[in-house]
Amino acid sequence: FAELHAAVAGLPVESSRVLPGLVLRRDFAAYCPAAGELRAVLVTEPLRPPLSAPGGEFAVGSEGQYGASRRWVARRTEDVMKRLRSGNVKLLLSSVKQEEVVIYYAKLHGVSVVECLSSEEVALVREITGVAPYAPFGDNARGEIADAAAATFCRPLLLGSKRCAHIGFTGLRAFRPHCLLLCGPVDSVNEQHAAALQGAFTMLQQLFKTVDR
């Protein structure tokens, strides 16, 4: 319930509504408007390729080597974005903060990016879509991108003074998640309404479990 509702103080209660899709309470690191259905991938690691193996060190002997290394990183990063774009992936959801080179090539190739998702948000996206995190440098790095979720829209949303990412997922078995937007004059009113609604939903869950038996 915590990830499926958003509270906005300073607005009348009558402004509360149900929105299709998920509202992620963070702004886009990169936003590229996209029309029609699109694909989204979930990542839990940096998309900038590492220069050394885990636990190893990368030694630079000259300024030329340093420049060559930066160019190699840029090419590999752009290759990842090109591959995402060729697979009609237009949205990247990341649990980690991506480096500037990743954001640059995402904008260049029309891929929107939302980063720093919480573990709860990552778990919710995985439960709704059934996708696993995408591994850009794994064994199947050049194969088809199978773990991509279908999304119906991807757009910014302004809640009070906070910019959020509003994403519509189709979900498993044609399930379409919705988010509850709670408005009120102060935070305490929103908290009371959220607690009451969560209690009502819990009661309904218990009621349907009893009927099923």
C-alpha positions in Angstrom: 0.0 0.0 0.0 2.9 2.4 0.7 4.1 2.2 -2.9 0.6 2.4 -4.3 -0.5 5.7 -2.9 0.9 9.2 -2.9 0.0 12.0 -0.5 -0.1 15.7 -1.5 -0.5 18.3 1.2 -1.9 21.8 0.5 -4.8 20.7 -1.8 -8.4 20.1 -1.0 -9.6 16.6 -0.2 -11.8 16.7 -3.3 -8.7 16.7 -5.5 -8.0 13.1 -4.4 -8.3 10.6 -7.3 -7.3 7.2 -8.6 -4.6 7.3 -11.3 -3.8 4.4 -13.7 -0.3 3.1 -13.4 2.4 3.7 -10.9 3.6 7.0 -9.5 7.3 6.9 -8.6 8.1 9.8 -6.3 11.3 11.0 -8.0 11.9 13.0 -11.1 13.2 11.7 -14.4 17.0 11.8 -14.6 16.4 11.9 -18.4 13.0 12.4 -20.0 12.3 11.7 -23.7 8.6 11.9 -24.7 7.4 8.7 -26.4 4.1 8.1 -28.1 2.3 4.7 -28.0 3.3 1.6 -26.2 6.9 1.2 -25.1 9.1 -1.3 -23.4 10.8 -0.7 -20.0 13.8 -2.5 -18.4 14.8 -2.7 -14.8 18.5 -2.5 -13.9 20.2 -2.9 -10.5 23.8 -2.1 -11.6 25.6 0.8 -13.3 25.4 0.8 -17.1 28.8 2.4 -17.4 31.1 -0.6 -18.1 33.8 -1.3 -15.5 37.4 -0.9 -16.5 38.6 -3.7 -14.3 37.3 -7.0 -12.9 35.7 -6.9 -9.4 38.5 -6.7 -6.8 41.0 -5.7 -9.5 42.8 -2.4 -10.2 43.0 -0.4 -13.4 46.4 1.3 -13.9 46.8 4.2 -16.3 50.4 4.8 -17.5 49.9 7.9 -19.6 47.4 10.6 -20.6 46.9 8.8 -23.9 45.9 5.6 -22.1 43.5 7.6 -20.0 41.9 9.2 -23.0 41.6 5.9 -24.8 40.0 4.4 -21.7 37.4 7.2 -21.6 36.6 6.7 -25.3 36.2 2.9 -24.8 33.8 3.5 -21.9 31.8 6.0 -24.0 31.6 3.5 -26.9 30.5 0.7 -24.7 27.9 2.8 -23.0 26.5 4.0 -26.3 26.4 0.5 -27.5 24.1 -0.4 -24.6 21.8 2.4 -25.3 21.7 1.6 -29.0 20.8 -2.0 -28.2 18.0 -0.9 -25.8 16.6 1.5 -28.4 16.7 -1.1 -31.2 14.6 -3.4 -28.9 12.1 -0.5 -28.6 13.1 0.0 -24.9 12.3 3.7 -24.2 12.3 3.6 -20.4 15.1 2.6 -18.0 14.2 2.0 -14.3 17.4 1.9 -12.1 17.8 1.1 -8.5 21.3 2.8 -8.6 22.3 6.3 -9.6 23.7 6.2 -13.1 26.8 8.2 -14.2 26.6 11.3 -16.4 27.8 9.4 -19.5 24.8 7.0 -19.2 22.3 9.9 -18.9 24.0 11.6 -21.9 23.6 8.6 -24.2 20.1 7.9 -22.9 19.0 11.4 -23.9 20.8 11.0 -27.2 19.0 7.8 -28.1 15.5 8.7 -26.7 15.6 6.5 -23.6 14.0 8.0 -20.4 15.7 7.2 -17.1 14.3 7.0 -13.6 17.0 6.2 -11.0 17.5 5.5 -7.3 14.4 3.4 -7.0 13.9 1.9 -3.5 14.1 -1.9 -2.9 10.3 -1.8 -2.3 9.7 -0.1 -5.6 11.9 -2.5 -7.4 10.1 -5.5 -5.8 6.7 -4.0 -6.8 7.7 -3.5 -10.4 9.0 -7.0 -10.6 5.8 -8.4 -9.0 3.6 -6.4 -11.4 5.5 -7.1 -14.6 7.3 -10.4 -13.9 10.6 -9.1 -15.3 14.0 -9.7 -13.9 16.7 -7.1 -13.8 18.5 -6.6 -17.1 22.3 -7.5 -17.1 23.9 -5.3 -19.9 27.3 -7.0 -19.6 26.2 -10.6 -18.9 26.6 -13.7 -21.0 23.5 -12.8 -23.0 24.6 -9.2 -23.6 24.1 -9.4 -27.4 21.0 -11.5 -27.4 17.4 -10.4 -27.5 16.2 -8.3 -24.5 13.7 -10.7 -23.1 13.2 -9.2 -19.7 11.4 -6.0 -20.7 8.0 -4.9 -19.4 5.2 -3.4 -21.6 4.2 0.1 -20.6 1.4 2.1 -22.0 2.7 5.6 -21.1 5.6 7.3 -19.4 5.3 11.0 -18.4 6.2 13.5 -15.7 3.6 14.3 -13.0 3.5 17.3 -10.7 2.3 16.6 -7.2 2.2 19.9 -5.4 5.7 21.2 -5.9 7.3 17.7 -6.4 8.0 16.3 -9.8 7.3 12.5 -10.1 7.4 9.8 -12.8 4.0 8.5 -13.8 4.2 5.1 -15.6 1.5 2.9 -16.9 2.2 -0.9 -16.8 0.1 -3.6 -18.4 1.1 -6.1 -15.8 0.8 -9.9 -15.7 -2.4 -11.4 -17.0 -3.6 -8.0 -18.3 -3.6 -6.7 -14.8 -3.4 -2.9 -14.8 -2.2 -1.4 -11.5 -3.5 1.9 -10.3 -2.2 4.4 -7.7 -4.3 6.3 -5.1 -3.6 10.0 -5.0 -4.6 11.4 -1.6 -4.9 15.2 -1.1 -5.5 17.2 2.0 -4.8 20.5 3.6 -2.0 19.1 5.9 0.1 15.9 6.1 -1.8 14.7 9.3 -5.1 14.6 7.4 -3.5 12.6 4.6 -2.0 10.2 7.1 -5.4 9.7 8.7 -7.1 9.0 5.3 -4.3 6.7 4.3 -4.6 4.7 7.5 -8.4 4.4 7.1 -8.2 3.3 3.5 -5.5 0.8 4.3 -7.6 -0.6 7.0 -10.6 -0.9 4.7 -8.5 -2.7 2.0 -7.2 -5.1 4.7 -10.8 -5.8 5.8 -11.9 -6.5 2.2 -9.0 -8.9 1.7 -10.0 -10.8 4.8 -13.6 -10.8 3.7 -12.8 -12.3 0.3 -10.6 -14.9 1.8 -13.4 -16.0 4.0 -15.9 -16.1 1.1 -13.4 -18.2 -1.0 -13.3 -20.8 1.7 
